[in-house]
Amino acid sequence: MPRVVDHDARRRHVADCAAHLIARGGTDAATVREVAHAAGWSTTVVSHYFRDKRELLDFTYREEAARTRQRATAALSKDAADVRGAVEALLPLDAERLDGWRVNAAFWGMAVGDKAFATEQRRRVDGARRLLVDALTARGVADPEGTAERLLAAVIGVAVQAVFDPKRWSADRQRAMLDELLPP
């Protein structure tokens, strides 16, 4: 009997391996050969799931966004007005989320000159903004749009600082900054 293979799980595994490599060395580190090695498979197997490196990078970028969105959605599914929970889901408060922000930062350089990546980046930011607007609206904040914009700008700024200076921007410092920014 042939073995049943979960192709979606394999694609996600390859993307996880690529994300790990990208978090450590940027997009150039995620060659098909290195990703295959990290996944424990041959380049032929990786090529079965992704036509080329571009498709692999695109999928990896989207998977990272999906993980972040799932964390924020989980916080809000418990309490639609949990603005703190939603913002904390976006911040690099632990090693996994810090790696996610490293992956994001690696793709920003590509997004500057690549319309598809730029569009995806705008889509991601807009999705995070909408999520915050909904939470702020549920909380009864007077200006949910403006407050969401300010919070998101702060999240991105803090996250970039944490990527490049993680010791200075510890989880405690990030939360302290959040305490100053959250509306009453």
C-alpha positions in Angstrom: 0.0 0.0 0.0 1.5 3.4 -0.9 2.4 5.8 1.9 0.0 8.7 2.3 1.9 12.0 2.2 0.5 15.3 3.5 1.8 17.6 0.8 0.6 20.7 2.6 2.5 19.7 5.7 5.6 19.0 3.7 5.4 22.5 2.0 5.0 24.1 5.5 8.0 22.1 6.8 10.1 23.3 3.9 9.0 26.8 4.5 9.8 26.5 8.2 13.3 25.3 7.3 13.6 28.2 4.9 12.4 30.7 7.5 15.0 29.4 10.0 17.8 29.9 7.4 16.5 33.3 6.5 16.3 34.4 10.2 20.0 33.5 10.5 21.4 34.7 7.2 18.8 36.5 5.1 17.2 35.4 1.9 20.5 34.6 0.3 21.0 31.9 2.9 17.9 30.0 1.8 19.2 28.3 -1.3 17.2 25.3 -2.5 20.2 23.2 -1.6 20.5 24.5 2.0 16.7 24.3 2.5 16.7 20.7 1.3 19.5 19.9 3.6 17.8 21.6 6.6 14.6 19.7 5.7 16.4 16.4 5.5 15.4 15.9 1.9 17.0 16.1 -1.5 16.7 19.2 -3.7 14.5 17.1 -6.0 11.9 16.7 -3.2 12.0 20.5 -2.5 11.7 21.2 -6.3 8.6 18.9 -6.3 6.9 21.4 -4.0 8.3 24.6 -5.2 9.1 25.4 -8.9 12.0 27.7 -7.9 13.5 29.7 -5.1 11.1 32.6 -5.8 8.1 30.5 -5.2 9.7 29.1 -2.0 10.4 32.6 -0.7 6.9 33.8 -1.5 5.4 30.8 0.3 7.7 31.3 3.3 6.8 35.0 3.5 3.1 34.2 3.5 3.5 31.4 6.1 5.3 33.7 8.5 2.4 36.2 8.1 -0.1 33.4 8.8 1.6 32.4 12.0 1.5 36.0 13.3 -2.1 36.4 12.2 -3.0 33.1 14.0 -1.5 34.4 17.3 -3.3 37.7 17.1 -6.6 36.0 16.2 -6.2 33.5 19.0 -5.9 36.4 21.5 -8.9 38.1 20.1 -11.0 35.0 19.9 -11.0 34.9 23.7 -11.8 38.6 24.0 -12.6 40.8 21.0 -11.4 43.9 22.9 -8.1 42.4 24.0 -6.0 45.1 22.4 -3.0 44.2 24.6 -3.2 40.6 23.6 -3.4 41.5 19.9 -0.4 43.8 20.1 1.7 41.4 22.2 1.0 38.7 19.5 2.6 41.1 17.0 5.7 42.0 19.1 8.9 39.9 19.1 8.5 38.9 22.8 10.1 35.5 22.5 12.7 33.7 20.3 10.1 32.4 17.8 8.5 35.8 17.2 11.9 37.5 17.0 12.9 35.0 14.3 9.6 35.9 12.6 10.6 39.6 12.6 14.0 38.7 11.3 12.3 36.9 8.4 10.1 40.0 7.8 13.1 42.3 7.8 14.9 40.1 5.3 12.0 40.4 2.9 11.7 44.2 3.2 14.8 44.7 1.1 13.2 42.5 -1.6 9.9 44.4 -1.3 11.6 47.7 -2.2 12.2 46.6 -5.7 9.7 43.8 -6.2 6.0 44.8 -6.8 4.7 41.4 -5.7 6.6 41.4 -2.4 5.7 45.1 -1.9 2.0 44.3 -2.4 2.2 41.4 0.0 3.9 43.7 2.6 1.1 46.3 2.3 -1.5 43.6 2.6 0.1 42.3 5.8 0.3 45.7 7.4 -3.2 46.5 6.4 -4.4 43.2 7.8 -2.7 44.0 11.2 -4.1 47.5 11.1 -7.7 46.1 10.5 -7.3 43.6 13.3 -6.2 46.4 15.7 -9.1 48.7 14.5 -11.6 45.9 15.3 -10.1 45.3 18.8 -10.0 49.0 19.5 -13.6 49.4 18.3 -14.7 46.5 20.5 -12.9 48.2 23.4 -14.8 51.5 22.7 -11.7 53.6 21.9 -12.8 57.0 20.4 -10.5 57.0 17.4 -9.8 53.3 16.5 -8.3 54.1 13.1 -5.8 56.7 14.3 -5.0 54.7 17.5 -4.4 51.5 15.4 -2.1 53.4 13.1 0.0 54.7 16.0 0.1 51.3 17.7 1.2 49.6 14.5 3.9 52.2 13.8 5.2 51.6 17.4 5.0 47.8 17.0 7.1 48.0 13.8 9.6 50.4 15.3 10.0 48.4 18.5 10.3 45.1 16.5 13.0 46.5 14.2 14.9 47.7 17.3 14.5 44.2 18.9 15.8 42.5 15.7 19.0 44.5 15.7 19.4 45.0 19.5 17.5 42.2 21.2 19.3 42.6 24.6 18.3 46.2 24.8 14.8 45.5 23.6 13.9 42.6 25.9 10.3 41.4 26.3 10.0 43.4 29.5 11.1 46.6 27.8 8.7 46.0 24.9 5.8 45.4 27.4 6.8 48.6 29.3 6.6 50.5 26.0 3.3 49.0 25.3 2.0 50.1 28.7 2.8 53.7 27.7 1.1 53.4 24.3 -2.1 51.5 25.0 -5.2 53.7 25.4 -6.9 53.6 28.8 
